[in-house]
């Protein structure tokens, strides 16, 4: 089951979870988190927050960055996801931009690697504040086609 824009509180800081899946048990145990990003960011032609970024209040706003810092997802889950809504440029162009940024910002993490599905990728990342790693599943939706 999906929950959109569910506001929760963690360490007295309000956070926004884009999407999560949960079990139909008594505790609604969350089993998979996904964040969604627009490429490019609204009102910009080339800027992205898929990997890293800062909000107007200087809080981390990058999709991968927020998972690495533990602000999104759950450290006990080894699998998380991201959706990208491609609004201009090609998927190939964005893939190069995103992978170059990952390799520059997080050289110990893997770039996005194409799976055997169209516009579906995986990557592996380490946490910033504790031991461990997680796998991300990336689902890119091309909105540029008519």
Secondary structure, 3 states (H helix, E strand, C coil): CEEEEEEEEECCEEEEEEEEEECCCCCCCEEEEEEEEEECCCCCCCCCCCCCCECCCCCECCHHHHHHCCCCCCCCCCEEEEEEEECCCCHHHHHHHHHHHHHHHCCCCCCCEECCCCCEEEEEEECCCCCCEEEEEEEEEECCCC
